[in-house]
Amino acid sequence: MLFLAIRHLMSRKKQTLLTLFGITLGTAAYIAISGMMLGFQTFIIDQLVNNDSHLKIKAREEMLTDRSLDTAFFSEQILVKWLKPPSGRKDNAYILSPRTWLDRLEADDRVSAASPQLSAQGIATYGNVAIGIQVVGIDPEKQIRVANIEKAMLKGQFSDIGTSGNRIIVGDAFLKRTGASTGETILLTVGKGSPQPFRIVAIFSLGIKAIDESRIFASLSDVQRLNQTPSRISEIAVRLSDVRWASEVASTYNMIGQEKVESWDQANEGIMSVFKTQDIVRNAMTISILIVAGFGIYNILSLAVTHKRREIAILRSIGFEPQDITNLFLIQGLMLGFVGGAVGLILGLLATYGMSTIEVSADRGLGGNRMMVSYDQLIYVKAFFLALMSSAFASFFPARSAGKMEPIDIIRGENS
C-alpha cells in the first residue's frame, strides 16, 4: 500500500512538490513566528516575575466622594452641598499593621520570602543636575530572597547597602544621565525634608530604561529617616514557592486584610493582554497558511482520483476492498503532511536560530543585545501536529470518494 501511494505521488511530481512547499512554509512560519513571540514574552515575563516580587501588599487605595465627609462635620439630617467636593485618597500611603502581615506571611507555607519596603518619590541632585527618582528602602538580605536583583549587578554587590550609613545602589542609566560614578555622593530630597547626602556604592542594570534611570535602592532605615516616617513601610514584597499561585494567593489575602494585595500578573494586566493578542494573530496566520496548503492537498488528490480511475478499477478487480482504496489515498495525504511537516521543522529551527543572531539593542542589559527567541519543544510538537492534521483532513474527502468507486461504474464511464 505504501509503495502504491509513493508511485501515485511521484507520477505528479510538480503538484506534489508545490503541495509540500505549502505545508513546509506553514510549518516553518509557525515555528519562526512562535519562537520570536514566545521568546519576547518569556523575556518580559522573566523581567516582571524574577526582577520583582510575585505579589505586593500595599495600603488600600480608597478615593473620597462627594458624600464621604458629610457625616464627619454635620448630622445625617442635614443635606450638604459642597462648593468644591472632597476628592483624593481617603487612606494613607502606609501599611497600618505591618507586623501582623509579616507574621501571617511567615506562617504561610506558600510564601518563600517577604521583604518590607518603603517607596518614596524624590529628587536626586548631582552638581547642577536634578532628576526625579523613586527611592526604595529595603532590607538587602530579604530583598535578595524576593527578587533576582543580585544577578543584575554590574559593579559591587546588593548587600553593600548595609542596614544604615546612607549608601545607595543606582542604575547605569542614572549614572549616564547625571554624570556621577561609584564612590561619589549625591543629594536626595523627599517631600519637604532637607537634602541628605548618599554615597553610591554599587550599580545595577535590569535592561529596563525607566527603572535603570530613576530607581534607587537604599537601606530601609535610611529611607525612613529621609522620608521622616520612622518605623513605617509602604508595601511588602512577597515571593511564592510557585509563581502560578500568585493570583490565588492575592485574592485570598485581599479578603482577609484591609490592605491591597496585587499579584504580578494583575499589576501587568495590560502587558498580558498584548501577549494574548499576539498569540491570536500568530495562530490565525499559521492556520491560514495551512488551510491554503490543505486546499493544495485536496486538489492534488482529487485530480489523482480522477486520473487514476483505471488503476482504481484494476485494484478493485484484483481484490482490493473499498476501504483499501480509501486508505491508499489517505496515506498519500498523510505522507505529504509528514514530509512537509518534518522539513518545515528543520527550516523553522534554522530560521529561529538566524533570528537569534540579529542585534536589536546595544544597551538592553539582561538577556543580551540580540533578539530573544524560544526553542520550546511544544512549539515544534504543535507545528508538526498542525501540518499532519491539516493534511489528514484535506485528504479525507478525496480518499472517501475514491473508495466509493465501483469497477463497473468506472468501466462504463471510460466506454462512454
C-alpha positions as CSV (number, residue, x, y, z in Angstrom):
1,M,0.0,0.0,0.0
2,L,2.8,2.4,0.9
3,F,4.6,1.6,-2.4
4,L,1.4,2.4,-4.4
5,A,1.0,5.6,-2.5
6,I,4.5,6.7,-3.4
7,R,4.1,5.8,-7.0
8,H,0.9,7.8,-7.3
9,L,2.6,10.9,-5.7
10,M,5.8,10.6,-7.9
11,S,3.6,10.4,-11.0
12,R,2.6,14.0,-10.5
13,K,5.9,15.5,-9.2
14,K,5.2,19.2,-9.9
15,Q,1.9,19.2,-8.0
16,T,3.4,17.1,-5.2
17,L,6.4,19.5,-4.7
18,L,4.1,22.6,-4.7
19,T,1.9,21.0,-2.1
20,L,4.9,20.0,0.0
21,F,6.2,23.6,-0.3
22,G,3.0,25.0,1.1
23,I,3.0,22.6,4.1
24,T,6.7,23.3,4.7
25,L,6.2,27.0,4.6
26,G,3.2,26.9,7.0
27,T,5.2,24.7,9.5
28,A,8.3,26.8,9.3
29,A,6.4,30.1,9.6
30,Y,4.6,28.8,12.7
31,I,7.9,27.8,14.3
32,A,9.7,31.0,13.4
33,I,6.9,33.4,14.5
34,S,6.1,31.4,17.6
35,G,9.8,31.3,18.6
36,M,10.1,35.1,18.2
37,M,6.9,36.0,20.0
38,L,7.3,33.4,22.8
39,G,11.0,34.4,23.2
40,F,9.9,38.1,23.7
41,Q,7.1,37.0,26.0
42,T,9.5,34.8,28.1
43,F,11.9,37.7,28.4
44,I,9.3,40.2,29.5
45,I,7.7,37.8,32.0
46,D,11.1,36.9,33.4
47,Q,11.7,40.6,33.9
48,L,8.3,41.0,35.6
49,V,8.5,37.9,37.7
50,N,12.1,37.4,38.7
51,N,13.3,41.0,38.9
52,D,10.4,41.9,41.2
53,S,8.2,40.2,43.7
54,H,5.4,37.7,42.8
55,L,2.9,39.9,44.7
56,K,2.9,43.1,46.7
57,I,0.9,44.1,49.8
58,K,0.1,47.9,49.7
59,A,-2.0,50.4,51.5
60,R,-5.5,50.1,50.0
61,E,-6.5,53.0,47.8
62,E,-9.9,54.4,48.6
63,M,-11.0,57.6,47.0
64,L,-13.1,60.4,48.6
65,T,-16.5,61.0,47.1
66,D,-19.0,63.9,47.3
67,R,-20.6,62.4,50.4
68,S,-17.6,60.9,52.1
69,L,-17.2,63.7,54.7
70,D,-20.8,64.8,55.2
71,T,-21.3,63.0,58.5
72,A,-17.9,64.0,59.7
73,F,-19.0,67.6,60.1
74,F,-22.8,67.5,60.0
75,S,-25.6,65.3,61.2
76,E,-27.3,62.8,58.9
77,Q,-30.4,65.1,58.6
78,I,-28.5,67.9,57.0
79,L,-28.1,67.9,53.3
80,V,-24.6,69.3,52.4
81,K,-23.8,71.0,49.1
82,W,-20.0,71.4,48.6
83,L,-18.7,74.3,46.6
84,K,-15.7,72.2,46.0
85,P,-16.4,68.5,46.6
86,P,-13.8,66.5,48.6
87,S,-11.5,64.4,46.4
88,G,-8.3,62.5,46.6
89,R,-7.2,59.5,48.6
90,K,-9.2,58.6,51.7
91,D,-6.5,56.4,53.1
92,N,-2.8,56.9,54.0
93,A,0.1,55.6,52.0
94,Y,1.4,53.2,54.7
95,I,0.5,49.7,55.9
96,L,-1.2,50.1,59.2
97,S,-0.2,46.8,60.8
98,P,3.0,45.5,59.1
99,R,3.9,43.1,61.9
100,T,0.6,41.3,61.5
101,W,1.2,40.8,57.8
102,L,4.8,39.6,58.3
103,D,3.6,37.1,60.9
104,R,0.9,35.9,58.5
105,L,3.3,35.5,55.6
106,E,5.8,33.7,57.8
107,A,3.2,31.1,58.8
108,D,2.0,30.6,55.1
109,D,3.7,27.6,53.5
110,R,3.1,29.0,50.1
111,V,5.3,32.0,50.8
112,S,9.1,31.7,50.2
113,A,10.2,35.1,51.3
114,A,8.9,38.6,52.2
115,S,10.6,41.9,52.2
116,P,9.2,45.1,53.8
117,Q,9.8,48.2,51.7
118,L,9.3,52.0,51.8
119,S,9.0,53.7,48.5
120,A,9.1,57.5,48.1
121,Q,9.3,59.9,45.2
122,G,12.0,62.4,45.4
123,I,14.7,64.4,43.6
124,A,18.4,63.4,43.2
125,T,20.9,66.2,42.8
126,Y,24.4,65.9,41.5
127,G,26.1,69.2,40.8
128,N,23.7,71.2,38.6
129,V,21.8,68.2,37.5
130,A,18.5,67.3,39.3
131,I,16.2,64.5,38.2
132,G,13.1,62.8,39.7
133,I,13.7,59.4,41.2
134,Q,12.0,56.7,43.2
135,V,13.8,55.8,46.4
136,V,13.1,52.3,47.6
137,G,14.1,51.4,51.2
138,I,14.8,47.7,51.7
139,D,16.5,45.2,53.9
140,P,19.1,43.9,51.4
141,E,19.2,40.3,52.8
142,K,15.4,39.9,52.5
143,Q,15.2,41.7,49.1
144,I,17.8,39.3,47.6
145,R,15.5,36.4,48.5
146,V,12.4,38.2,47.0
147,A,13.9,39.3,43.6
148,N,16.9,38.4,41.4
149,I,18.3,41.9,41.6
150,E,21.7,40.4,42.6
151,K,22.0,39.0,39.0
152,A,21.6,42.5,37.6
153,M,24.6,44.0,39.4
154,L,27.3,45.5,37.2
155,K,29.5,46.7,39.9
156,G,29.6,45.9,43.6
157,Q,27.1,43.7,45.5
158,F,23.5,44.4,46.5
159,S,24.4,43.7,50.2
160,D,26.8,46.7,50.1
161,I,23.8,48.9,51.1
162,G,24.0,47.5,54.6
163,T,21.4,48.4,57.2
164,S,22.4,52.1,57.5
165,G,25.0,54.6,56.6
166,N,23.4,56.5,53.7
167,R,24.6,54.1,51.0
168,I,22.7,53.6,47.8
169,I,22.7,51.5,44.6
170,V,21.7,53.1,41.3
171,G,21.2,52.1,37.7
172,D,23.7,52.5,35.0
173,A,21.3,54.8,33.1
174,F,21.1,57.0,36.2
175,L,24.9,57.5,36.1
176,K,24.9,58.3,32.4
177,R,22.2,60.9,32.9
178,T,23.8,62.6,35.9
179,G,27.4,62.1,35.2
180,A,28.1,60.6,38.7
181,S,30.1,57.5,39.4
182,T,30.6,55.0,42.2
183,G,32.1,56.3,45.3
184,E,30.7,59.8,44.8
185,T,28.0,61.5,46.8
186,I,24.6,62.8,45.6
187,L,21.9,64.6,47.4
188,L,18.5,63.1,47.9
189,T,15.3,65.0,48.7
190,V,12.0,63.5,49.6
191,G,8.9,65.6,50.3
192,K,9.5,68.7,52.5
193,G,12.6,67.2,54.1
194,S,16.0,68.8,53.7
195,P,18.5,67.2,51.2
196,Q,20.7,64.5,52.6
197,P,24.0,63.1,51.1
198,F,24.1,59.5,50.0
199,R,27.1,57.7,48.6
200,I,26.9,55.4,45.5
201,V,28.3,52.0,46.4
202,A,27.1,49.8,43.5
203,I,25.5,49.8,40.1
204,F,22.8,47.6,38.6
205,S,21.2,47.2,35.1
206,L,17.9,45.5,34.6
207,G,17.7,46.4,30.9
208,I,14.5,48.5,31.5
209,K,15.4,52.1,31.0
210,A,12.6,53.6,33.1
211,I,13.9,51.6,36.1
212,D,17.6,51.9,35.5
213,E,17.3,55.6,35.1
214,S,15.1,56.5,38.1
215,R,15.1,53.8,40.8
216,I,17.5,54.0,43.7
217,F,17.8,51.4,46.4
218,A,18.9,52.3,50.0
219,S,18.5,50.7,53.4
220,L,15.0,50.8,54.9
221,S,16.1,52.7,58.0
222,D,17.9,55.4,55.9
223,V,14.8,55.9,53.7
224,Q,12.5,56.1,56.7
225,R,14.7,58.8,58.2
226,L,14.9,60.6,54.8
227,N,11.2,60.5,54.5
228,Q,10.7,61.4,58.2
229,T,8.4,58.4,58.7
230,P,10.2,56.2,61.3
231,S,9.0,52.5,61.5
232,R,6.7,52.9,58.6
233,I,6.6,50.8,55.4
234,S,4.6,51.4,52.3
235,E,4.5,47.8,50.9
236,I,5.6,44.3,51.5
237,A,7.1,42.4,48.5
238,V,6.4,38.7,48.6
239,R,7.9,35.8,46.7
240,L,6.0,32.5,46.5
241,S,7.2,28.9,46.2
242,D,5.3,28.7,42.9
243,V,4.6,31.8,40.8
244,R,1.4,30.1,39.4
245,W,-0.2,30.6,42.9
246,A,0.2,34.4,42.7
247,S,-3.4,35.3,41.6
248,E,-5.0,32.8,44.0
249,V,-2.9,34.0,47.0
250,A,-3.6,37.7,46.2
251,S,-7.3,37.1,46.0
252,T,-7.3,35.2,49.4
253,Y,-5.3,37.9,51.1
254,N,-7.5,40.7,49.7
255,M,-10.4,39.1,51.6
256,I,-8.7,38.8,55.0
257,G,-6.9,42.2,55.3
258,Q,-7.7,45.9,54.7
259,E,-4.6,46.4,52.6
260,K,-4.5,46.0,48.8
261,V,-2.8,42.8,47.6
262,E,-1.9,42.6,43.9
263,S,-0.1,39.8,42.0
264,W,2.4,40.4,39.3
265,D,0.1,39.4,36.5
266,Q,-2.7,41.6,37.9
267,A,-0.4,44.5,38.1
268,N,0.7,44.0,34.5
269,E,-2.7,43.1,33.1
270,G,-2.2,45.3,30.1
271,I,1.0,43.6,29.0
272,M,-0.6,40.2,29.5
273,S,-3.5,41.2,27.2
274,V,-1.0,42.2,24.5
275,F,0.5,38.7,24.7
276,K,-2.9,37.1,24.2
277,T,-3.4,39.3,21.1
278,Q,0.0,38.1,19.8
279,D,-1.0,34.5,20.3
280,I,-4.3,35.0,18.4
281,V,-2.5,36.7,15.5
282,R,0.2,34.0,15.4
283,N,-2.2,31.1,15.4
284,A,-4.6,32.8,12.9
285,M,-1.8,33.5,10.4
286,T,-0.4,30.0,10.7
287,I,-3.8,28.3,10.4
288,S,-4.4,30.4,7.3
289,I,-1.2,29.2,5.6
290,L,-2.0,25.6,6.5
291,I,-5.6,25.9,5.1
292,V,-4.1,27.1,1.8
293,A,-1.7,24.0,1.9
294,G,-4.7,21.8,2.8
295,F,-6.6,23.0,-0.3
296,G,-3.4,22.1,-2.3
297,I,-3.6,18.6,-0.9
298,Y,-7.3,18.4,-1.6
299,N,-6.8,19.5,-5.2
300,I,-3.9,17.1,-6.0
301,L,-5.6,14.1,-4.5
302,S,-8.9,15.0,-6.3
303,L,-7.0,15.1,-9.6
304,A,-5.2,11.9,-8.7
305,V,-8.6,10.2,-8.1
306,T,-9.8,11.5,-11.5
307,H,-6.7,10.4,-13.4
308,K,-6.3,7.1,-11.6
309,R,-9.8,5.8,-12.2
310,R,-8.5,3.0,-14.4
311,E,-5.9,2.0,-11.8
312,I,-8.6,2.1,-9.1
313,A,-10.8,-0.3,-11.3
314,I,-7.9,-2.7,-11.7
315,L,-7.1,-2.7,-7.9
316,R,-10.8,-3.3,-7.2
317,S,-10.9,-6.2,-9.7
318,I,-7.9,-8.0,-8.2
319,G,-9.4,-8.0,-4.7
320,F,-8.8,-4.5,-3.1
321,E,-11.7,-3.5,-0.8
322,P,-13.3,0.0,-0.8
323,Q,-11.6,0.7,2.5
324,D,-8.2,-0.3,0.9
325,I,-8.7,2.3,-1.8
326,T,-9.7,4.9,0.8
327,N,-6.6,4.1,2.8
328,L,-4.4,4.4,-0.3
329,F,-5.3,8.0,-0.9
330,L,-5.4,8.8,2.7
331,I,-1.9,7.6,3.1
332,Q,-0.8,9.9,0.3
333,G,-2.2,12.9,2.2
334,L,-0.6,11.8,5.4
335,M,2.8,11.3,3.6
336,L,2.6,14.9,2.3
337,G,1.8,16.2,5.7
338,F,4.6,14.1,7.4
339,V,7.3,15.0,4.9
340,G,6.3,18.7,4.7
341,G,6.0,18.9,8.4
342,A,9.4,17.3,9.0
343,V,11.1,19.6,6.5
344,G,9.3,22.6,8.0
345,L,10.6,21.7,11.5
346,I,14.2,21.9,10.2
347,L,13.6,25.1,8.3
348,G,11.8,26.6,11.2
349,L,14.7,25.7,13.6
350,L,17.2,27.3,11.2
351,A,15.0,30.4,10.8
352,T,14.7,30.7,14.6
353,Y,18.5,30.4,15.0
354,G,19.0,33.0,12.4
355,M,16.7,35.5,14.2
356,S,18.6,34.9,17.4
357,T,21.7,36.3,15.8
358,I,20.1,39.6,14.9
359,E,21.2,42.5,17.1
360,V,18.2,44.6,18.3
361,S,19.6,46.7,21.1
362,A,23.1,47.6,22.2
363,D,22.0,48.6,25.8
364,R,19.4,46.2,26.8
365,G,21.4,44.7,29.7
366,L,19.8,41.4,30.9
367,G,19.1,38.9,28.2
368,G,21.9,40.2,25.9
369,N,21.5,42.6,22.9
370,R,20.2,40.1,20.4
371,M,16.7,39.1,19.6
372,M,15.1,36.8,22.2
373,V,13.8,33.6,20.8
374,S,12.3,30.5,22.3
375,Y,13.2,26.9,21.4
376,D,10.3,25.4,23.5
377,Q,9.7,21.8,22.4
378,L,5.9,22.4,22.5
379,I,6.2,24.8,19.5
380,Y,7.7,22.1,17.3
381,V,5.1,19.5,18.5
382,K,2.2,21.8,17.7
383,A,3.7,22.7,14.3
384,F,4.1,19.1,13.3
385,F,0.6,18.2,14.6
386,L,-1.0,21.1,12.7
387,A,0.7,20.0,9.5
388,L,-0.3,16.4,9.9
389,M,-3.9,17.2,10.9
390,S,-4.5,19.6,8.1
391,S,-3.1,17.1,5.6
392,A,-5.3,14.3,7.0
393,F,-8.4,16.5,6.9
394,A,-7.8,17.7,3.4
395,S,-7.1,14.2,2.1
396,F,-10.2,12.6,3.8
397,F,-12.8,13.7,1.2
398,P,-10.9,12.7,-2.0
399,A,-10.0,9.4,-0.3
400,R,-13.6,8.7,0.6
401,S,-14.8,9.4,-2.9
402,A,-12.2,7.1,-4.3
403,G,-13.3,4.3,-2.0
404,K,-16.9,4.6,-3.2
405,M,-16.0,4.0,-6.8
406,E,-17.1,0.6,-8.3
407,P,-15.2,-1.1,-11.1
408,I,-18.3,-1.5,-13.3
409,D,-19.1,2.3,-13.0
410,I,-15.6,3.2,-13.9
411,I,-15.6,0.9,-17.0
412,R,-18.9,2.3,-18.2
413,G,-17.6,5.8,-17.7
414,E,-14.5,5.1,-19.7
415,N,-16.5,3.5,-22.5
416,S,-18.9,6.4,-22.7
